[in-house]
Amino acid sequence: MTEAVIGGAPKAEASETPVVSSRYRTYALILLMAVNAVNILDRMVITNLIEPIKEDLNLTDAQVGAMAGIYFAIVYTVLGIPVARWADRGDRPKILALALTIWSGFSLLGGFAQNFATLVVSRMGVGVGEAGCSPTAHSLLSEYTPREKRAVALSIYAIGSPIGVMLGMGLGAVVAESYGWRTAFLVAGVPGLVLALVALLTLKEPRRALKSAGALAARAAEHVPMRAVLRVLARKPTFWFFALGSALYALVAYAHSHFLASYFLRGYTPELTQLAASVGMQPRGFLGTSLGLISGAGGIIGSLVGGWFADKYGAKDLRWYGVLPALFPILSTPILWWALSTANVPLAFGLLIVPTIGHALWYGPVYGGVQGLVPPGMRATAAAVLLFVMNMIGMGGGPTLFGIANDAMTNHDLAGVGLSAEACRAAVGQAKAVCGAVNAQAIRSTMLWSTAIMILPMILFWLSRRTIRQDMES
């Protein structure tokens, strides 16, 4: 395997000259990481609110899965490309500030939802705003940062994701348990409104410096037609290996992240109650805090390590950008299966750290690699196309398909014992206990079997090592 990976120098290239100072680049990176954290906070706050929302609004798993999945993903992904085109030629700090205001405002509105339809509108509105986040931020960071440091920079930006997950899952659960799920949406919307003002006032548009730096830099900043970007990407097999591989990883990750709290609440409530009481907490708040800390710590470690590996080994051989994401899940996937199979809740929590790290390890290699596949004037659009594929399949398909599959499995198992979902809503006594046991077993089976999908992205990323050296531009 070593010979297949190591060897062969990358294309000779001149490092792009950053247009900001190293001190300002550090500030901008921290600010954009915070923006990304709020982005994910508003997206993920719903994960620990699924059970109370289902009870309050009388929803099914398919409905909550579609609300968090396909309804959100459609607007998020469809708008991502035109917003990225805007970012490739417009004032990116202003675009980012507007996006922050929109998604934070709609997150606030979620606190006033009274039924499924109004909650869907709120979540779709969050998707509208969030469509302007990552493509714009990726484009800014790529011009703030030279290529040899880009994977680390994008990995640090990606740390905002686990921080956002940690805050969304932990804070959302604690607030919801004390004040209700609607209040959790209200609290989640406030930080983004503050950051919108900070971004508007302090972020610099590198394109202004490029325009005064000479004809070559000015040409790099010119608008590139969408068809030209797609033609470039069509000739880059590496991009499609990365996009489809990321999408399939995301399919499993989004499905699990949205239903993991429900998995524990349906199958392990007595254990959670006992553990929560030992630290003076309620079970849902304890669960949300625990899963948030696991996701946060694992995601931060994975993002940093993945970016470091990509920059260190990618500088020697570009094929490492594809090989690393192919290798990371080999260890983490069996451990994920183990975590979902054990009845020992503390052991399951400990084991979940490993697949959480494994999932985040591919961010730096993939995002950094894709930014190097195209010239500067195409980067925001390339990032948006990547996110379109990844999120339509992963974000849209993961929770939605998981919810549908879990409802189907639950209904099948209930029919086997002479019950139905409708009967379970009004069940008491022994019938209620049977319904609970069937629900717990169904979601456990769905979680376990969905992990088998992980083999497909491993293959796709491994194939990219054949093409990446020819496809890389900068």
VOPAGU-2260 file (C-alpha; in pm, 1 decimal, decimal comma):
REM VOPAGU-2260
SITE   aa  ch    i         X         Y         Z
SITE  MET   A    0       0,0       0,0       0,0
SITE  THR   A    1     289,8     235,7      74,5
SITE  GLU   A    2     418,1     222,1    -282,8
SITE  ALA   A    3      70,4     299,9    -414,6
SITE  VAL   A    4      56,5     616,5    -211,1
SITE  ILE   A    5     402,2     763,4    -172,6
SITE  GLY   A    6     605,6     892,2    -460,9
SITE  GLY   A    7     555,8    1131,5    -744,2
SITE  ALA   A    8     594,1    1502,6    -695,4
SITE  PRO   A    9     303,9    1739,9    -721,3
SITE  LYS   A   10     283,0    1985,6   -1003,6
SITE  ALA   A   11     521,4    2275,6    -972,4
SITE  GLU   A   12     340,1    2588,0    -877,5
SITE  ALA   A   13     390,3    2930,3    -728,4
SITE  SER   A   14     227,0    2994,0    -397,5
SITE  GLU   A   15     -45,2    3251,5    -420,3
SITE  THR   A   16      39,3    3569,7    -232,5
SITE  PRO   A   17    -207,2    3637,0      51,1
SITE  VAL   A   18    -375,8    3976,9      34,2
SITE  VAL   A   19    -402,3    4026,1     413,2
SITE  SER   A   20    -155,4    4018,4     701,0
SITE  SER   A   21    -102,8    3701,7     902,6
SITE  ARG   A   22    -252,6    3871,1    1210,0
SITE  TYR   A   23    -568,8    3969,4    1025,2
SITE  ARG   A   24    -586,9    3623,9     865,8
SITE  THR   A   25    -591,1    3470,7    1215,2
SITE  TYR   A   26    -868,6    3706,3    1325,1
SITE  ALA   A   27   -1076,1    3637,0    1013,7
SITE  LEU   A   28   -1027,8    3262,7    1054,4
SITE  ILE   A   29   -1153,2    3273,4    1414,6
SITE  LEU   A   30   -1450,6    3489,9    1317,0
SITE  LEU   A   31   -1544,3    3264,2    1025,6
SITE  MET   A   32   -1509,8    2958,4    1248,9
SITE  ALA   A   33   -1756,9    3124,9    1489,1
SITE  VAL   A   34   -1991,7    3196,5    1198,2
SITE  ASN   A   35   -1971,3    2830,4    1098,6
SITE  ALA   A   36   -2043,9    2728,4    1458,8
SITE  VAL   A   37   -2361,8    2938,6    1462,3
SITE  ASN   A   38   -2449,6    2799,4    1119,5
SITE  ILE   A   39   -2437,5    2443,8    1254,3
SITE  LEU   A   40   -2594,9    2538,9    1589,0
SITE  ASP   A   41   -2909,0    2664,8    1416,3
SITE  ARG   A   42   -2914,7    2357,2    1192,8
SITE  MET   A   43   -2854,0    2098,5    1464,3
SITE  VAL   A   44   -3055,5    2240,8    1753,7
SITE  ILE   A   45   -3350,8    2038,8    1626,7
SITE  THR   A   46   -3174,9    1702,7    1679,4
SITE  ASN   A   47   -3243,5    1692,5    2053,9
SITE  LEU   A   48   -3587,0    1846,0    2012,6
SITE  ILE   A   49   -3726,9    1567,7    1791,3
SITE  GLU   A   50   -3896,0    1373,0    2070,6
SITE  PRO   A   51   -4074,3    1671,1    2236,0
SITE  ILE   A   52   -4169,9    1811,6    1893,3
SITE  LYS   A   53   -4313,1    1472,5    1792,9
SITE  GLU   A   54   -4513,9    1453,9    2113,4
SITE  ASP   A   55   -4636,6    1814,2    2095,4
SITE  LEU   A   56   -4725,9    1823,7    1724,3
SITE  ASN   A   57   -4810,9    1451,3    1685,0
SITE  LEU   A   58   -4556,0    1383,0    1408,9
SITE  THR   A   59   -4396,5    1066,1    1267,1
SITE  ASP   A   60   -4026,3     989,3    1219,2
SITE  ALA   A   61   -4074,0    1035,7     845,7
SITE  GLN   A   62   -4211,3    1387,0     901,7
SITE  VAL   A   63   -3935,3    1501,0    1136,7
SITE  GLY   A   64   -3676,7    1338,0     910,7
SITE  ALA   A   65   -3813,4    1520,7     606,9
SITE  MET   A   66   -3830,7    1848,5     798,5
SITE  ALA   A   67   -3464,8    1824,4     900,9
SITE  GLY   A   68   -3363,6    1656,5     575,1
SITE  ILE   A   69   -3518,0    1704,4     234,4
SITE  TYR   A   70   -3719,1    2022,6     302,6
SITE  PHE   A   71   -3414,9    2194,4     448,5
SITE  ALA   A   72   -3174,2    2049,3     192,9
SITE  ILE   A   73   -3374,6    2152,1    -113,7
SITE  VAL   A   74   -3354,2    2524,5     -44,2
SITE  TYR   A   75   -3006,1    2498,7     107,3
SITE  THR   A   76   -2853,5    2319,5    -188,8
SITE  VAL   A   77   -3051,2    2477,8    -472,5
SITE  LEU   A   78   -2968,9    2828,9    -350,2
SITE  GLY   A   79   -2608,6    2739,0    -268,2
SITE  ILE   A   80   -2484,0    2763,7    -626,6
SITE  PRO   A   81   -2642,8    3098,8    -723,1
SITE  VAL   A   82   -2530,7    3247,1    -391,2
SITE  ALA   A   83   -2179,5    3115,5    -456,2
SITE  ARG   A   84   -2187,2    3272,9    -802,9
SITE  TRP   A   85   -2278,7    3597,1    -631,1
SITE  ALA   A   86   -1987,4    3545,5    -389,9
SITE  ASP   A   87   -1746,2    3488,3    -679,7
SITE  ARG   A   88   -1808,6    3843,3    -802,7
SITE  GLY   A   89   -1979,8    4033,1    -517,1
SITE  ASP   A   90   -1888,2    4174,1    -177,4
SITE  ARG   A   91   -1847,2    3858,9      29,3
SITE  PRO   A   92   -1854,4    4014,8     379,2
SITE  LYS   A   93   -2189,7    4177,1     297,6
SITE  ILE   A   94   -2321,9    3850,9     151,4
SITE  LEU   A   95   -2216,3    3661,8     464,3
SITE  ALA   A   96   -2375,1    3920,1     696,2
SITE  LEU   A   97   -2702,3    3902,1     502,9
SITE  ALA   A   98   -2699,0    3521,2     516,3
SITE  LEU   A   99   -2641,5    3527,1     892,7
SITE  THR   A  100   -2933,3    3763,3     943,5
SITE  ILE   A  101   -3171,0    3549,6     736,3
SITE  TRP   A  102   -3096,7    3211,7     893,2
SITE  SER   A  103   -3085,6    3347,3    1248,2
SITE  GLY   A  104   -3416,2    3527,9    1198,1
SITE  PHE   A  105   -3589,0    3214,8    1069,7
SITE  SER   A  106   -3442,5    3012,6    1357,0
SITE  LEU   A  107   -3610,1    3259,0    1593,3
SITE  LEU   A  108   -3938,2    3214,6    1406,7
SITE  GLY   A  109   -3921,5    2839,7    1474,3
SITE  GLY   A  110   -4003,8    2922,0    1833,8
SITE  PHE   A  111   -4349,0    3039,5    1724,3
SITE  ALA   A  112   -4438,4    2732,8    1512,5
SITE  GLN   A  113   -4775,8    2578,0    1594,8
SITE  ASN   A  114   -4787,9    2288,0    1346,6
SITE  PHE   A  115   -4582,1    2084,9    1101,0
SITE  ALA   A  116   -4626,6    2329,6     811,4
SITE  THR   A  117   -4510,6    2637,7    1001,5
SITE  LEU   A  118   -4213,0    2451,6    1145,1
SITE  VAL   A  119   -4116,7    2335,4     794,5
SITE  VAL   A  120   -4131,5    2695,9     669,0
SITE  SER   A  121   -3903,6    2801,5     954,2
SITE  ARG   A  122   -3648,9    2528,4     880,4
SITE  MET   A  123   -3656,5    2604,0     507,4
SITE  GLY   A  124   -3590,7    2969,7     588,8
SITE  VAL   A  125   -3288,0    2865,9     793,1
SITE  GLY   A  126   -3171,1    2674,4     485,9
SITE  VAL   A  127   -3210,9    2984,5     266,8
SITE  GLY   A  128   -2972,6    3181,8     486,5
SITE  GLU   A  129   -2725,2    2902,1     550,3
SITE  ALA   A  130   -2681,7    2853,5     174,8
SITE  GLY   A  131   -2463,9    3164,9     180,6
SITE  CYS   A  132   -2229,1    3050,9     457,0
SITE  SER   A  133   -1971,0    2791,6     356,1
SITE  PRO   A  134   -1917,0    2877,7     -14,0
SITE  THR   A  135   -1859,8    3241,7      79,4
SITE  ALA   A  136   -1637,3    3155,7     376,6
SITE  HIS   A  137   -1436,3    2898,7     177,1
SITE  SER   A  138   -1376,7    3155,1     -95,9
SITE  LEU   A  139   -1263,0    3421,4     152,4
SITE  LEU   A  140   -1030,8    3185,8     339,0
SITE  SER   A  141    -876,4    3056,5      16,9
SITE  GLU   A  142    -775,0    3410,4     -77,1
SITE  TYR   A  143    -662,6    3498,7     274,7
SITE  THR   A  144    -441,3    3185,9     288,9
SITE  PRO   A  145    -156,3    3044,6      69,5
SITE  ARG   A  146    -215,4    2697,6     -75,7
SITE  GLU   A  147      37,7    2520,8     148,5
SITE  LYS   A  148    -161,7    2630,1     456,9
SITE  ARG   A  149    -509,6    2607,4     307,4
SITE  ALA   A  150    -611,1    2261,4     432,4
SITE  VAL   A  151    -524,7    2356,0     791,0
SITE  ALA   A  152    -712,8    2687,2     757,1
SITE  LEU   A  153   -1021,3    2513,8     620,6
SITE  SER   A  154    -993,2    2248,7     892,0
SITE  ILE   A  155    -987,5    2519,9    1159,4
SITE  TYR   A  156   -1291,9    2676,0     992,5
SITE  ALA   A  157   -1452,7    2330,4     998,2
SITE  ILE   A  158   -1396,4    2314,0    1376,2
SITE  GLY   A  159   -1694,4    2546,1    1392,0
SITE  SER   A  160   -1908,1    2249,4    1288,8
SITE  PRO   A  161   -1840,9    2033,9    1596,9
SITE  ILE   A  162   -1860,2    2341,7    1819,5
SITE  GLY   A  163   -2198,7    2418,5    1665,0
SITE  VAL   A  164   -2310,1    2058,1    1707,2
SITE  MET   A  165   -2198,5    2066,3    2071,0
SITE  LEU   A  166   -2388,7    2387,7    2137,9
SITE  GLY   A  167   -2691,9    2287,8    1933,4
SITE  MET   A  168   -2729,7    1945,8    2093,1
SITE  GLY   A  169   -2624,7    2037,5    2447,0
SITE  LEU   A  170   -2767,7    2385,8    2488,6
SITE  GLY   A  171   -3078,9    2296,6    2290,6
SITE  ALA   A  172   -3154,9    1997,0    2511,8
SITE  VAL   A  173   -3093,2    2181,6    2839,2
SITE  VAL   A  174   -3301,9    2484,3    2739,1
SITE  ALA   A  175   -3581,4    2266,3    2599,5
SITE  GLU   A  176   -3600,5    2054,0    2913,3
SITE  SER   A  177   -3633,1    2362,2    3135,2
SITE  TYR   A  178   -3827,3    2603,2    2915,1
SITE  GLY   A  179   -3966,3    2401,3    2621,0
SITE  TRP   A  180   -3851,0    2333,3    2266,1
SITE  ARG   A  181   -3980,9    2664,8    2131,7
SITE  THR   A  182   -3753,3    2858,6    2366,2
SITE  ALA   A  183   -3457,1    2655,1    2239,7
SITE  PHE   A  184   -3519,8    2787,3    1887,1
SITE  LEU   A  185   -3543,3    3143,7    2020,7
SITE  VAL   A  186   -3212,4    3115,2    2206,3
SITE  ALA   A  187   -3039,1    2959,3    1903,9
SITE  GLY   A  188   -3126,7    3251,4    1678,4
SITE  VAL   A  189   -2968,0    3532,7    1881,9
SITE  PRO   A  190   -2588,8    3475,2    1833,8
SITE  GLY   A  191   -2611,8    3491,1    1454,9
SITE  LEU   A  192   -2766,6    3836,3    1460,5
SITE  VAL   A  193   -2471,7    3963,8    1665,8
SITE  LEU   A  194   -2213,9    3797,5    1439,0
SITE  ALA   A  195   -2383,8    3941,7    1130,6
SITE  LEU   A  196   -2299,9    4292,1    1249,8
SITE  VAL   A  197   -1942,0    4195,4    1341,8
SITE  ALA   A  198   -1884,2    4034,4    1000,5
SITE  LEU   A  199   -2026,1    4333,5     817,3
SITE  LEU   A  200   -1804,1    4579,8    1004,9
SITE  THR   A  201   -1474,3    4389,3    1025,1
SITE  LEU   A  202   -1433,9    4138,8     740,1
SITE  LYS   A  203   -1228,0    4259,0     443,2
SITE  GLU   A  204   -1302,5    4186,3      78,1
SITE  PRO   A  205    -971,9    4056,4     -72,7
SITE  ARG   A  206   -1094,7    4142,1    -419,8
SITE  ARG   A  207   -1039,4    4510,7    -345,7
SITE  ALA   A  208    -669,2    4444,3    -288,1
SITE  LEU   A  209    -650,3    4222,5    -596,5
SITE  LYS   A  210    -788,7    4496,0    -816,5
SITE  SER   A  211    -510,1    4730,0    -711,2
SITE  ALA   A  212    -234,5    4469,9    -736,0
SITE  GLY   A  213    -207,7    4445,2   -1115,1
SITE  ALA   A  214    -367,0    4297,0   -1422,5
SITE  LEU   A  215    -298,2    3933,0   -1335,0
SITE  ALA   A  216    -467,2    3954,1    -995,6
SITE  ALA   A  217    -753,7    4151,0   -1145,9
SITE  ARG   A  218    -815,6    3883,3   -1407,4
SITE  ALA   A  219    -821,3    3618,4   -1134,7
SITE  ALA   A  220   -1098,1    3811,4    -964,1
SITE  GLU   A  221   -1315,3    3842,7   -1274,3
SITE  HIS   A  222   -1650,7    3672,7   -1299,1
SITE  VAL   A  223   -1629,5    3329,0   -1461,2
SITE  PRO   A  224   -1944,1    3198,8   -1636,2
SITE  MET   A  225   -2114,8    2908,6   -1462,5
SITE  ARG   A  226   -2082,4    2692,5   -1771,1
SITE  ALA   A  227   -1707,5    2745,9   -1765,0
SITE  VAL   A  228   -1686,2    2629,2   -1403,0
SITE  LEU   A  229   -1895,9    2321,2   -1477,5
SITE  ARG   A  230   -1680,5    2243,7   -1782,4
SITE  VAL   A  231   -1370,2    2258,0   -1565,0
SITE  LEU   A  232   -1527,5    2034,6   -1300,0
SITE  ALA   A  233   -1655,0    1792,8   -1564,5
SITE  ARG   A  234   -1293,7    1735,6   -1669,0
SITE  LYS   A  235   -1185,9    1668,1   -1309,7
SITE  PRO   A  236   -1270,7    1310,4   -1205,2
SITE  THR   A  237   -1113,5    1386,8    -868,1
SITE  PHE   A  238   -1385,7    1639,7    -793,2
SITE  TRP   A  239   -1661,0    1384,3    -849,8
SITE  PHE   A  240   -1484,1    1116,0    -645,8
SITE  PHE   A  241   -1461,2    1370,2    -362,9
SITE  ALA   A  242   -1817,5    1499,7    -402,7
SITE  LEU   A  243   -1986,2    1158,3    -413,8
SITE  GLY   A  244   -1761,1    1016,1    -141,8
SITE  SER   A  245   -1840,7    1310,7      85,8
SITE  ALA   A  246   -2211,3    1278,6       5,9
SITE  LEU   A  247   -2222,3     915,1     113,7
SITE  TYR   A  248   -2029,7     985,7     433,1
SITE  ALA   A  249   -2274,1    1269,3     500,8
SITE  LEU   A  250   -2573,7    1043,4     431,1
SITE  VAL   A  251   -2483,6     825,4     728,0
SITE  ALA   A  252   -2359,1    1112,5     944,7
SITE  TYR   A  253   -2671,4    1327,6     907,1
SITE  ALA   A  254   -2904,5    1032,1     959,5
SITE  HIS   A  255   -2726,1     929,3    1277,2
SITE  SER   A  256   -2680,3    1280,4    1415,9
SITE  HIS   A  257   -3050,7    1361,0    1380,6
SITE  PHE   A  258   -3175,7    1036,2    1534,8
SITE  LEU   A  259   -2900,2     944,7    1781,5
SITE  ALA   A  260   -3071,9    1118,5    2073,2
SITE  SER   A  261   -3399,2     944,3    1984,3
SITE  TYR   A  262   -3211,2     611,9    1972,1
SITE  PHE   A  263   -3092,8     653,2    2331,3
SITE  LEU   A  264   -3419,7     798,6    2461,8
SITE  ARG   A  265   -3628,2     516,5    2315,0
SITE  GLY   A  266   -3402,8     233,3    2425,8
SITE  TYR   A  267   -3217,1     350,3    2735,0
SITE  THR   A  268   -3434,0     596,8    2928,9
SITE  PRO   A  269   -3395,4     415,4    3268,1
SITE  GLU   A  270   -3016,0     409,6    3230,5
SITE  LEU   A  271   -3010,6     774,6    3122,6
SITE  THR   A  272   -3232,0     874,4    3415,1
SITE  GLN   A  273   -2996,3     705,4    3659,7
SITE  LEU   A  274   -2684,6     858,3    3502,7
SITE  ALA   A  275   -2844,8    1202,4    3485,4
SITE  ALA   A  276   -2953,8    1188,4    3850,0
SITE  SER   A  277   -2595,8    1112,0    3954,4
SITE  VAL   A  278   -2487,9    1455,4    3822,9
SITE  GLY   A  279   -2805,5    1642,5    3917,4
SITE  MET   A  280   -2951,6    1665,4    3566,7
SITE  GLN   A  281   -3264,1    1555,7    3381,8
SITE  PRO   A  282   -3223,9    1271,6    3125,3
SITE  ARG   A  283   -3275,9    1476,9    2808,0
SITE  GLY   A  284   -3045,3    1754,4    2921,4
SITE  PHE   A  285   -2782,9    1499,9    3026,0
SITE  LEU   A  286   -2810,1    1316,5    2694,5
SITE  GLY   A  287   -2789,1    1632,9    2486,4
SITE  THR   A  288   -2490,8    1761,1    2683,4
SITE  SER   A  289   -2312,7    1424,7    2659,0
SITE  LEU   A  290   -2368,5    1385,0    2285,3
SITE  GLY   A  291   -2278,4    1749,4    2230,8
SITE  LEU   A  292   -1947,3    1710,5    2414,4
SITE  ILE   A  293   -1869,6    1388,7    2228,2
SITE  SER   A  294   -1945,9    1549,0    1892,7
SITE  GLY   A  295   -1759,1    1866,8    1982,0
SITE  ALA   A  296   -1442,4    1703,4    2112,5
SITE  GLY   A  297   -1430,0    1439,0    1840,6
SITE  GLY   A  298   -1504,5    1686,6    1565,4
SITE  ILE   A  299   -1237,1    1933,2    1677,9
SITE  ILE   A  300    -972,8    1660,4    1703,5
SITE  GLY   A  301   -1072,2    1511,7    1368,8
SITE  SER   A  302   -1076,5    1844,8    1185,9
SITE  LEU   A  303    -733,5    1949,7    1314,7
SITE  VAL   A  304    -566,8    1613,0    1261,5
SITE  GLY   A  305    -717,9    1569,9     914,7
SITE  GLY   A  306    -603,4    1914,1     800,9
SITE  TRP   A  307    -256,1    1861,9     945,2
SITE  PHE   A  308    -216,5    1524,3     774,0
SITE  ALA   A  309    -343,3    1664,4     443,6
SITE  ASP   A  310     -99,8    1957,3     443,3
SITE  LYS   A  311     195,0    1749,1     565,4
SITE  TYR   A  312     156,5    1453,6     331,7
SITE  GLY   A  313     -25,2    1632,2      48,9
SITE  ALA   A  314     279,4    1857,6       4,6
SITE  LYS   A  315     482,5    1544,4     -72,9
SITE  ASP   A  316     223,5    1364,1    -282,0
SITE  LEU   A  317    -116,4    1506,3    -376,7
SITE  ARG   A  318    -269,9    1158,5    -369,5
SITE  TRP   A  319    -282,0    1178,4       9,9
SITE  TYR   A  320    -575,1    1420,4     -21,5
SITE  GLY   A  321    -784,3    1125,5    -139,5
SITE  VAL   A  322    -612,1     842,0      43,1
SITE  LEU   A  323    -656,3     988,3     391,3
SITE  PRO   A  324   -1039,7    1008,9     372,2
SITE  ALA   A  325   -1040,6     652,0     239,0
SITE  LEU   A  326    -838,0     518,0     530,5
SITE  PHE   A  327    -991,1     702,9     825,8
SITE  PRO   A  328   -1322,8     507,5     845,9
SITE  ILE   A  329   -1158,9     163,4     841,1
SITE  LEU   A  330   -1117,6     178,4    1219,3
SITE  SER   A  331   -1407,3     407,9    1305,9
SITE  THR   A  332   -1687,1     216,5    1129,4
SITE  PRO   A  333   -1654,1    -111,8    1327,3
SITE  ILE   A  334   -1636,9      89,3    1649,7
SITE  LEU   A  335   -1954,8     274,0    1550,4
SITE  TRP   A  336   -2125,4     -65,0    1506,0
SITE  TRP   A  337   -2000,7    -169,0    1850,9
SITE  ALA   A  338   -2129,2     153,1    2010,1
SITE  LEU   A  339   -2474,1      94,7    1861,2
SITE  SER   A  340   -2478,4    -270,7    1971,3
SITE  THR   A  341   -2385,9    -243,4    2338,6
SITE  ALA   A  342   -2643,9    -198,7    2613,9
SITE  ASN   A  343   -2383,7     -22,6    2831,4
SITE  VAL   A  344   -2459,5     350,4    2790,7
SITE  PRO   A  345   -2129,2     487,7    2933,4
SITE  LEU   A  346   -1936,7     246,0    2709,4
SITE  ALA   A  347   -2143,2     354,4    2408,9
SITE  PHE   A  348   -2067,9     720,6    2483,5
SITE  GLY   A  349   -1695,2     646,0    2506,5
SITE  LEU   A  350   -1691,5     445,0    2185,1
SITE  LEU   A  351   -1878,4     715,0    1991,7
SITE  ILE   A  352   -1579,5     949,2    2024,0
SITE  VAL   A  353   -1383,0     739,7    1772,0
SITE  PRO   A  354   -1631,0     749,7    1479,3
SITE  THR   A  355   -1691,4    1118,0    1555,3
SITE  ILE   A  356   -1319,0    1183,2    1506,7
SITE  GLY   A  357   -1317,5     960,6    1197,8
SITE  HIS   A  358   -1603,0    1149,5    1036,8
SITE  ALA   A  359   -1437,1    1489,8    1087,6
SITE  LEU   A  360   -1095,5    1378,1     960,9
SITE  TRP   A  361   -1196,9    1407,7     596,4
SITE  TYR   A  362   -1302,8    1774,9     610,9
SITE  GLY   A  363    -955,0    1923,3     563,6
SITE  PRO   A  364    -836,9    1690,8     284,5
SITE  VAL   A  365   -1162,0    1719,7      88,5
SITE  TYR   A  366   -1228,0    2092,3     125,6
SITE  GLY   A  367    -861,5    2183,1      77,4
SITE  GLY   A  368    -828,5    1947,9    -218,1
SITE  VAL   A  369   -1136,0    2082,9    -396,8
SITE  GLN   A  370   -1017,7    2443,2    -355,5
SITE  GLY   A  371    -695,4    2346,4    -531,5
SITE  LEU   A  372    -874,2    2183,0    -826,1
SITE  VAL   A  373    -992,6    2517,0    -970,8
SITE  PRO   A  374    -852,9    2870,4   -1023,3
SITE  PRO   A  375    -929,9    3141,3    -761,7
SITE  GLY   A  376   -1224,2    3291,2    -952,4
SITE  MET   A  377   -1405,6    2956,8    -947,8
SITE  ARG   A  378   -1351,6    2852,4    -587,2
SITE  ALA   A  379   -1676,9    2965,6    -429,0
SITE  THR   A  380   -1872,5    2802,3    -711,0
SITE  ALA   A  381   -1668,9    2480,9    -687,4
SITE  ALA   A  382   -1734,5    2472,4    -311,9
SITE  ALA   A  383   -2105,4    2527,4    -377,8
SITE  VAL   A  384   -2120,2    2244,6    -632,8
SITE  LEU   A  385   -1943,6    2017,6    -382,1
SITE  LEU   A  386   -2190,2    2118,5    -111,6
SITE  PHE   A  387   -2483,0    2080,2    -352,7
SITE  VAL   A  388   -2396,1    1716,3    -421,2
SITE  MET   A  389   -2296,0    1643,0     -62,9
SITE  ASN   A  390   -2596,3    1806,2      99,3
SITE  MET   A  391   -2867,3    1702,4    -145,0
SITE  ILE   A  392   -2765,3    1339,0    -103,1
SITE  GLY   A  393   -2635,5    1348,3     254,8
SITE  MET   A  394   -2835,3    1616,0     433,1
SITE  GLY   A  395   -3148,7    1570,4     224,1
SITE  GLY   A  396   -3138,7    1193,4     196,6
SITE  GLY   A  397   -2992,4    1092,8     532,9
SITE  PRO   A  398   -3258,4    1203,2     785,4
SITE  THR   A  399   -3542,2    1164,4     533,1
SITE  LEU   A  400   -3459,8     809,0     425,9
SITE  PHE   A  401   -3374,6     710,9     782,2
SITE  GLY   A  402   -3711,1     837,9     907,3
SITE  ILE   A  403   -3899,5     655,7     631,0
SITE  ALA   A  404   -3703,1     333,5     687,2
SITE  ASN   A  405   -3751,0     349,2    1061,8
SITE  ASP   A  406   -4126,5     409,7    1032,1
SITE  ALA   A  407   -4150,9     114,2     792,7
SITE  MET   A  408   -3951,3    -113,1    1021,9
SITE  THR   A  409   -4149,7      -1,6    1326,6
SITE  ASN   A  410   -4485,5     -55,8    1154,5
SITE  HIS   A  411   -4373,2    -399,0    1032,6
SITE  ASP   A  412   -4264,0    -505,3    1380,5
SITE  LEU   A  413   -4578,8    -363,4    1542,6
SITE  ALA   A  414   -4796,4    -553,7    1296,6
SITE  GLY   A  415   -4613,0    -869,2    1401,1
SITE  VAL   A  416   -4743,5    -827,6    1756,6
SITE  GLY   A  417   -5091,0    -715,1    1652,0
SITE  LEU   A  418   -5039,7    -340,5    1707,5
SITE  SER   A  419   -5008,3     -24,8    1497,3
SITE  ALA   A  420   -4858,8     323,9    1530,4
SITE  GLU   A  421   -5207,6     466,6    1587,7
SITE  ALA   A  422   -5279,4     213,4    1860,8
SITE  CYS   A  423   -4947,6     290,8    2029,9
SITE  ARG   A  424   -5033,3     660,4    2062,8
SITE  ALA   A  425   -5320,5     571,5    2294,8
SITE  ALA   A  426   -5162,7     261,7    2451,3
SITE  VAL   A  427   -5132,2     219,0    2827,6
SITE  GLY   A  428   -4988,8     -45,6    3057,0
SITE  GLN   A  429   -4849,1    -358,9    2893,4
SITE  ALA   A  430   -4940,0    -245,8    2542,1
SITE  LYS   A  431   -4743,3      76,6    2592,7
SITE  ALA   A  432   -4442,1    -122,3    2712,2
SITE  VAL   A  433   -4459,4    -343,6    2402,4
SITE  CYS   A  434   -4480,2     -36,8    2177,5
SITE  GLY   A  435   -4175,2     111,2    2348,2
SITE  ALA   A  436   -3974,8    -208,7    2307,6
SITE  VAL   A  437   -4064,9    -235,2    1937,9
SITE  ASN   A  438   -3972,2     129,7    1877,2
SITE  ALA   A  439   -3637,6      81,9    2051,1
SITE  GLN   A  440   -3550,9    -231,8    1853,6
SITE  ALA   A  441   -3655,5     -76,1    1522,4
SITE  ILE   A  442   -3436,6     232,4    1559,1
SITE  ARG   A  443   -3144,1      18,6    1677,2
SITE  SER   A  444   -3170,4    -198,9    1365,2
SITE  THR   A  445   -3199,4     102,5    1135,2
SITE  MET   A  446   -2894,4     266,6    1294,9
SITE  LEU   A  447   -2686,0     -49,1    1266,2
SITE  TRP   A  448   -2763,0    -138,1     908,0
SITE  SER   A  449   -2716,0     216,1     781,4
SITE  THR   A  450   -2348,3     198,1     879,7
SITE  ALA   A  451   -2289,5     -52,1     596,6
SITE  ILE   A  452   -2310,6     238,1     349,9
SITE  MET   A  453   -1967,0     355,5     471,3
SITE  ILE   A  454   -1785,7     109,2     243,4
SITE  LEU   A  455   -1890,8     302,7     -68,8
SITE  PRO   A  456   -1718,9     636,4       8,2
SITE  MET   A  457   -1402,0     452,8     108,4
SITE  ILE   A  458   -1385,8     308,2    -243,6
SITE  LEU   A  459   -1455,6     643,4    -412,5
SITE  PHE   A  460   -1185,9     829,6    -220,4
SITE  TRP   A  461    -935,3     553,0    -286,7
SITE  LEU   A  462   -1003,3     580,8    -661,1
SITE  SER   A  463    -922,9     954,7    -654,4
SITE  ARG   A  464    -553,2     882,3    -606,5
SITE  ARG   A  465    -536,6     786,8    -975,2
SITE  THR   A  466    -644,3    1130,1   -1097,6
SITE  ILE   A  467    -563,6    1400,5    -843,1
SITE  ARG   A  468    -209,5    1480,9    -957,6
SITE  GLN   A  469    -332,7    1557,2   -1308,6
SITE  ASP   A  470    -637,8    1750,1   -1186,5
SITE  MET   A  471    -478,0    1982,8    -927,5
SITE  GLU   A  472    -439,5    2347,8   -1033,0
SITE  SER   A  473    -308,1    2533,2    -729,6
